[in-house]
């Protein structure tokens, strides 16, 4: 049995499909430039065609924001800089196209991997994916096409690229296990969208597994059992059927309220990245939208999206939720999120630099356009506008001041706006959590962004493997910051939600309920399971448990306390 990280829940029993990429033995050869350039043209054309086909297959099962990675790959495959560097090497050095491509690709990958910016470092993986496909096309090697799998298998791989995951047919791909990756990696996020079990970070699985071997994937406990006994196969087959039956039974809770055994009601809502995601929130019984990440509108656009484009998107979401609350986050760009039509100033640490509301307060022209679109859309539902990356009271007041100015202008123009738009603050900086009781005098609500709150509190990049052990949602220090935030909101008669990964964590939910969290926002597919848990808990008992949790020393102690309390 091998251990890993359960990235997408479920249990599967099948045989191993070992994903092994072609081995390329590329050497330098003297060649005629004209012939090599023609070969390069054909390889680039096939690479673009391959990616377009993969995107088409993926579009049947993935959300629009997840498909954006294939648009980035198409841009890369059409990048004139990449192509011209390869062509120059072929012409100047009279070398074969394969060798020139490998040299240029390696140089670009090295440059990106050494960059300070985490977003740019991640792009190295995309360059590897695209240039590997290009080299295979030049060498006449066939990359395994996961879309052609026609029998039940569990895929075992070093890692799955976006191209691999986008090709999966979940009728036959019953799950996957990879040597590397975490809960926030491309492959893990896509597995959750596809609703197939996945265990990532399984050290040594490639050496241990053989094609065709029977395998059990327990993506609830993060375990992979190779060559199981007949008894284990029977046991886990039964567990898998029970998991599916439980999942089916959860559908009966779709229209039920989220209320504890002693009558304490909370809201379970969904995180979305595009208007198309509203369907998933409604299908899973979401009581609203707790986070609409508007940056995807900007990242998919060829230029700053205009007021009308944004208005139509926001209006669509509000109408789709039929009067239920919709929290829309204003532009959260910078850090790991870049735009192809805007160059950010070079910074030593862009995660702690000009991003999110800081950028918006510098570029108020862009901010005002978004606020106008939001205010116009507010006439069609229950809108809550949230400013991200707030650090100080003054910062929030300045952002809210711009909002008030735009609201007054629209009313003066005779344009309808919602009567009760709520304006809130995202709590993701420890300073804001500590000052929550002061911020709550001016904000209508809070939403805690735990992904950043945890990494800023622990001074640990959540994408850095060596310090990943410090990503501890249940560490008492994090629970104390959450408690400060919730208490600060309630002291001023305001509500507090959470939109980070922690809100959908089944171990965290009991503590968050006990701390008094009013709204839990998560991926749509997690809502019904969270409702079942909360509807089976006593609020008063969880309050007592949470009071003990914040007094403990370690995350491990909190985990044991939670398990003993539910």
Buried (B, 14 or more C-beta within 10 A) or exposed (E): EBEBBBBBBBBBBBBBBBBEBEEEEBEEEEBEBEEBBEBBEEBBEBBBEBBEEBBEBBBEBBBBBBBBBBBBBBEBBEBEEBBEBBBEBBBEBEBBBBBBBBBBBEEBBEEBBEEEBBBBBBBBBBBBBBBBBBBBBBBEBEBBBBBEBEEBBBBBBEBBBBBBBBBBBEEBBBBBBBBBBBBEBBBBBBBBBBEBBBBBBBEEBBEBBEEEBBBBBBBBEBBBBBEBEEEBBEBBBEBBEEBEEEBEEBEEBBEEEBBBEEEBEBBBBBBBBBBBBBEBBBBBBBBBBBBBBBBBBBBBBEEBBEBEBBBBBBBBBBBBBEEBBBBBBBBBBBBBBBBEEBEBEEBEEBBEBBBBBBBBBEBBEBBBBBBBBBBBBBBBBBBBBBBBBBBBBEBBEBBBEBBEEBBEBBEEEEEEBBEEBBBBBBBBBBEBBBBBBBBBEBBBBBBBBBBBBBBBBBEBBBBEEEBBEBBBBBBBBBBBBBBBBBBBBBEBEBBBBBBBBBBBBBBBBBBBBBBBBBBBBBBBBBBBBBBBBBBEBBBEBBBEBBEBBBEBEEBEBBBEBBEEBB
